[in-house]
Amino acid sequence: MTMTRYLCRIATALMFFGSLFGGQTAMAKDWPTQTMRIVLPYPPGGASDVTARLLGMKMSQAWGTTVVIENRPGANGIVANELVAKSPADGYTVLMANLGPNAINPAVYGKLPYDTAKDFAPVILTTIVPLVIVTSSDSPIKNLAQLIVMAKEKPGQITFGSAGNGASNHLAGELLAAMTDVRMLHVPYKGDAPSITDVMGGQIAIALPTALAGVPHIKNGKLRALAVTSQKRIASLPDVPTVDEALGIKGYEAVSWGGLMVPRGTPVDVIAKINVEINKALKTPDVAEKLTGLGAEIVGGTPEAFDTFLRAELIKWKKVAEGAKIRLD
C-alpha cells in the first residue's frame, strides 16, 4: 500500500468518526424533538406516579415538547423495566426507577429479563421516602426497644406485615431482625393498605408502611409510630425517633426511593440535559411542597452520585435477602 493511499484511508476514518461524534453532539443540542415517555412500574395515584407527573410537566414546560406518563404495573416491576431496557437509547424513553424493581428484584430473583447495573444508565436520584414502623394505638408495645425485647423473649412469634414477599418493607423488617439478632414472623399482604388494617385491628404486631401510607393514620390516632427507617427524622413526624436513635445502634437505613434511568448507551449529553432540568424542577416551590407533603425527601444531584447510591443498594439488599433466604423464583 502506498503512503498516499494509507493517508487517504486515515483521513476517511477521521472524517467518519468526526461526523459520528459531531452528530451526537448536535443531537444533544437539539434534543428533544419528539415526545418523551416516562415509564413507571406502578398504577396511577402512588408516590412514584405523582413524582413522574410533576417532573414530566416541568420538562414539558421547559422544552415545549410532550412528556407522556406510561403506567406499566405488573410482575413486581419487571414489565416496565424490561420495556425500557429494550427501548432505543435515545433519551425518549425514561424509567422511573424504584427500590423494589431495581435493587431488591436482583436480590430475590434468580433470573430477570433486565440487569439494573448493565442495562440502564442512571440520570438522577429524585426522592427518598422513609418507612415507618407502626403498631396499633392500643398495643402494649410502647417503643421499638420494647418490641425487640419481646422478640428476643418470643423468637418467631412477633409478627410484622409487609406489602408482599420481596417488597421493600419485607426486607426492611428482615434487616431490622438481622441487626438486632431477633427472629420475627413475616406476614405478607397485597400492598400497604391491608397490612395497616390488620395492624390497627391487632391481627399483627407491627407493620412497616411508607410514610405516605402511614402518616395519616398516625395523625388521626389509629396507629402508634415506633420509629422511622431513615438516617434522620422526617418533617412530618418530628417527634418520632430513627431506628438508630430508638435502639442505640448505628447504620440502620431502609428507605424507598425513586429516580430516573435511561437505556444504557443513551448519549451522555442527553443524560446531562435531563439531569439539569430535573434538578431545576425539584427546587421549584410547587414540586418541593407537593413531594415533601407526601413524606418524601428531595435529593437531586449528579448521575454519578445516583450510580454510587444504586450500587450500594444492590450490595446491601442482596446481603439481606441471602441472610433471610428470600427467593421468588
Disulfide bonds with the S-S distance in Angstrom:
none
